[in-house]
Amino acid sequence: MKKFVFIYYGNNKAENMTEEQSKAVMEKWMAWYGSLNSQVVDGGNPFASNGMSVTSSETALIPADMWPAKGYTIIEAADMDAAVKIAQGCPMLEDDSEGTVRVYEALPM
């Protein structure tokens, strides 16, 4: 099995949701994770909104309009096609009209 990193992007913000909406979203995520069983290597975490961009010449806050990453998950799958199929079931794609999951294979060192 290979490892794949899912990086989540979107516009929904927890602070703009009601308690009921947040609970419904969390239930969808937990059901999705539950369906993945042992394929989840690292369930990940959401990211804070104050990410920084670091280059050799500057350090700057990533502005909200730059579509910053929202969080990550690491899974195991046979290949990229299998990982993409798993990503297509991500609740973010249903709950956020601009939701995207970027899938990267984590290469062994």
N, C-alpha and C positions, 0 to 999 in steps of 0.2 A: 504494500500500500504506500501511496505517496501522500505527502502533507500539502494542504492547500490553505492559503490565508484568504479569508473573506474580509474585505474592507467595505464598510457601509457608508453611503452618502445619501443625503436627503435634506428636506427642509422642515420636517416636523420637529417641534421642540417640546419637551416634556412640560416646560413651564406654561405652554399655551394650551394644554389639555386639561380637561376636568379630571377629577379623581376617577370617575367611572370610565372615561376614555383611556386613561393610563392603565387601569386595571385590565381592561379588555385587550389592550395592546400587549401587556405583559403576559396575559394568559395565552395569546397566540404565539408569542416567542417561546414560552415554556413548552407548549404543545409541539412546536416545530423542533426544538432541541430534543424533546423526548422521542420524537420519531427518528432521530438520527442515531439513537442508541450509543454504541461505543465508537462511532465515527468521530465524535467530538473529542479532539485532543486538548483543546483549551477553549472553554466557552467564551472567553474574552471579556471585554468590558466596554461600556460606552465611553466615549472621550469627552472631556470638558471642552467648552466652546472657545477656550483661550489658547489654541494651538499656536506654535511658533514655526516660522520658516527660517531655516538657518542655511546660509550659503557661505562661501569663503569671503565674501565682501560685506555681508550685512545679516542682521537678525531682525525679523519683523513679525508682528502679530498677523496671523492669517485672518483676514477680514471675513465676516459672515457671507459676503457676496462672492467670495472665492470658492464656495461650495466645499467647506472643510469636511474631513472624514468624521463620521459619527461614532465609530467603534470597529471592533474586529472580532473574528472567531477563527480558530484553526481547526480544520477537520482532516480526516484521512479519507481518501477515495482511490479507486483503481487508476484513474486517469483524469485529464482535464474535462472530458465530456461528462464523466460521472460527477465531478465537482460542480460543474455548471448546472447539471440537472438538480443537484441538491440546492444550489443557490437560487434557482427559479422558484423554490418553495418558500423562500424567506418572507416573513410577514411584512417586512419593510416595503416590498414591492406592491403589496396590497394596500397598505395603510398610508403611503406617502406617494403622491402623484409624481414626485420627482425622485423617488427612491431608486437607488442603483446599488448593486453589489458588484464590486470588482473582485475577480478571482485570480490569484497568483499561485503558482506552484512554488513551494518552499524547497529549494534544491538542497540536497544533502551536502555537508561539508566534509 
